[in-house]
Amino acid sequence: MDIFQMGNALAQNTGLRIEHGVSLKKYTSLHIGGPAALFATVHTLPQAQALLSAAHELSLPVLLLGGGTNLLISDEGYEGLAVSLRFAGCAIADDGLSVTVGASVPAAALVDHLVHAGRQGLEFAAGLPGTVGGAIAGNAGCFGSSFGEHLQRATVLDAQGNLLEITDPAWFRFAYRHSRLSEELALIVDATFQLQDGDTAELCQTAQSHCHTRRTKHPGKHIRTAGSYFKNLPPKNPGEWRRPAGALLDQVGAKQLHVGDAAVFEKHANIFINRQNASAKDVLQLEALLQARVYDAFGERLEPEVRFVGRRPHHRR
Ligand SMILES: Cc1cc2nc3c(=O)[nH]c(=O)nc-3n(C[C@H](O)[C@H](O)[C@H](O)COP(=O)(O)OP(=O)(O)OC[C@H]3O[C@@H](n4cnc5c(N)ncnc54)[C@H](O)[C@@H]3O)c2cc1C
């Protein structure tokens, strides 16, 4: 079966509009990436379930797109089915100290709601770009905390489209900027977080202070970026903090570097920006250049935090 026949089969089995060759650029905050062979948008759980099940039947690889704020998509695009998750009706439901939220809710909107309701726990993520689903999948974090630490339960679809009720967060195998979903396909539909009672004024102040730090240290909203490019390094000794990759990158002159339109942000050595028309190849070359400099200077291997999707170019240098 060729890709057009697969698209027709998906459309017939799901009733969804399946598009061919949709550019993935506008689905990512870096604004980089070629076309998806097949593309669909889902708004409801039954649609997502039908689509995953039909894609599984056809052995089609699936890429889930939340806010696209942690993705670098190959210039050649994606050879499977890209699914933009736009769950409607993903309201935030409060139940005492638990809050259940749809996966497509922006993480920052959830935090805003919680701090104003005097619920403590997720305020570290004030102003975090992207969706709740993406934040759980990548165990997003900052200011010493991460999403996985606060998750209580979740509704998930597995790669076959089976509906799973996850009541043990250990299922997710959370680690630093990592979860089980970094390795295998599964779709988060909604999630419940366990919170504490907090003082609204104090929580608002903390959230505002985090947003202020982001505004002063990170690129503005109009700038194309995926945030920190490399993971921070493991601590030297057990119990210590991770070591910021940005500190090493600064010392090897990262802020002066660019490859084509892929450049290091002038105020933060671990943030890459797309100045205008950077390609994924440019970004990967900048990545390799910085990895080599840091390795030569410090013997440390930097690992990307941004998820690369698709086929890598053959000649990276
Ligand atoms: C300016 C800026 C600052 C940032 N600061 C931080 C920071 O402080 N800390 C941090 O950790 N990250 C940071 N990021 C990265 C990014 O915001 C987070 O990783 C965010 O949580 C990604 O969410 P998303 O919805 O955009 O996910 P996407 O980029 O769309 O997807 C990321 C991964 O999650 C998967 N995914 C998305 N939705 C779902 C779902 N519903 N079910 C299953 N899998 C799903 C995707 O398939 C993909 O593998 C920053 C990014 C920017 C642009």
The ligand as a Tripos MOL2 file, in Angstrom:
@<TRIPOS>MOLECULE
LIG
   53    58     1     0     0
SMALL
NO_CHARGES

@<TRIPOS>ATOM
      1 C1         11.1620   29.9480   25.4210 C.3       1 LIG1
      2 C2         11.1100   28.5170   25.8920 C.ar      1 LIG1
      3 C3         11.4240   28.2090   27.1960 C.ar      1 LIG1
      4 C4         11.3780   26.8820   27.6500 C.ar      1 LIG1
      5 N1         11.6840   26.6170   28.9560 N.ar      1 LIG1
      6 C5         11.6430   25.3400   29.3900 C.ar      1 LIG1
      7 C6         11.9510   25.0390   30.7530 C.ar      1 LIG1
      8 O1         12.2080   25.9040   31.5710 O.2       1 LIG1
      9 N2         11.9100   23.7260   31.1340 N.ar      1 LIG1
     10 C7         11.5890   22.7170   30.2620 C.ar      1 LIG1
     11 O2         11.5670   21.5420   30.6620 O.2       1 LIG1
     12 N3         11.2920   22.9830   28.9650 N.ar      1 LIG1
     13 C8         11.3090   24.2520   28.5120 C.ar      1 LIG1
     14 N4         11.0050   24.5290   27.2110 N.ar      1 LIG1
     15 C9         10.6700   23.4270   26.2990 C.3       1 LIG1
     16 C10         9.1600   23.1640   26.1910 C.3       1 LIG1
     17 O3          8.4350   24.3120   26.5070 O.3       1 LIG1
     18 C11         8.6890   22.0540   27.1210 C.3       1 LIG1
     19 O4          9.4340   20.9000   26.8890 O.3       1 LIG1
     20 C12         7.1860   21.7830   26.9220 C.3       1 LIG1
     21 O5          6.7340   21.0680   28.0330 O.3       1 LIG1
     22 C13         6.8660   21.0140   25.6440 C.3       1 LIG1
     23 O6          5.4470   20.9790   25.5010 O.3       1 LIG1
     24 P1          4.7800   20.9380   24.0390 P.3       1 LIG1
     25 O7          3.3170   20.8060   24.2060 O.co2     1 LIG1
     26 O8          5.2290   22.1020   23.2390 O.co2     1 LIG1
     27 O9          5.3810   19.6060   23.4650 O.3       1 LIG1
     28 P2          5.8450   19.2840   21.9630 P.3       1 LIG1
     29 O10         7.0590   20.0910   21.6390 O.co2     1 LIG1
     30 O11         4.6850   19.3980   21.0410 O.co2     1 LIG1
     31 O12         6.2380   17.7730   22.1150 O.3       1 LIG1
     32 C14         7.3240   17.3820   22.9270 C.3       1 LIG1
     33 C15         7.2450   15.8470   23.0770 C.3       1 LIG1
     34 O13         6.0750   15.5180   23.7960 O.3       1 LIG1
     35 C16         5.2290   14.6660   23.0300 C.3       1 LIG1
     36 N5          3.8510   15.0380   23.3230 N.ar      1 LIG1
     37 C17         3.2540   16.2470   23.2130 C.ar      1 LIG1
     38 N6          1.9770   16.1840   23.6410 N.ar      1 LIG1
     39 C18         1.7650   14.8950   24.0270 C.ar      1 LIG1
     40 C19         0.6370   14.1860   24.5480 C.ar      1 LIG1
     41 N7         -0.5450   14.7580   24.7870 N.pl3     1 LIG1
     42 N8          0.7780   12.8610   24.8150 N.ar      1 LIG1
     43 C20         1.9610   12.2340   24.6030 C.ar      1 LIG1
     44 N9          3.0520   12.8440   24.1080 N.ar      1 LIG1
     45 C21         2.9460   14.1620   23.8220 C.ar      1 LIG1
     46 C22         5.6110   14.9140   21.5760 C.3       1 LIG1
     47 O14         5.3190   13.8090   20.7590 O.3       1 LIG1
     48 C23         7.1170   15.1380   21.7340 C.3       1 LIG1
     49 O15         7.7980   13.9240   21.8200 O.3       1 LIG1
     50 C24        11.0190   25.8510   26.7460 C.ar      1 LIG1
     51 C25        10.6790   26.1660   25.4260 C.ar      1 LIG1
     52 C26        10.7030   27.4910   24.9980 C.ar      1 LIG1
     53 C27        10.3060   27.7990   23.5880 C.3       1 LIG1
@<TRIPOS>BOND
     1     1     2 1
     2     2     3 ar
     3     2    52 ar
     4     3     4 ar
     5     4     5 ar
     6     4    50 ar
     7     5     6 ar
     8     6     7 ar
     9     6    13 1
    10     7     8 2
    11     7     9 ar
    12     9    10 ar
    13    10    11 2
    14    10    12 ar
    15    12    13 ar
    16    13    14 ar
    17    14    15 1
    18    14    50 ar
    19    15    16 1
    20    16    17 1
    21    16    18 1
    22    18    19 1
    23    18    20 1
    24    20    21 1
    25    20    22 1
    26    22    23 1
    27    23    24 1
    28    24    25 2
    29    24    26 1
    30    24    27 1
    31    27    28 1
    32    28    29 2
    33    28    30 1
    34    28    31 1
    35    31    32 1
    36    32    33 1
    37    33    34 1
    38    33    48 1
    39    34    35 1
    40    35    36 1
    41    35    46 1
    42    36    37 ar
    43    36    45 ar
    44    37    38 ar
    45    38    39 ar
    46    39    40 ar
    47    39    45 ar
    48    40    41 1
    49    40    42 ar
    50    42    43 ar
    51    43    44 ar
    52    44    45 ar
    53    46    47 1
    54    46    48 1
    55    48    49 1
    56    50    51 ar
    57    51    52 ar
    58    52    53 1
@<TRIPOS>SUBSTRUCTURE
     1 LIG1         1 GROUP 0 **** ****
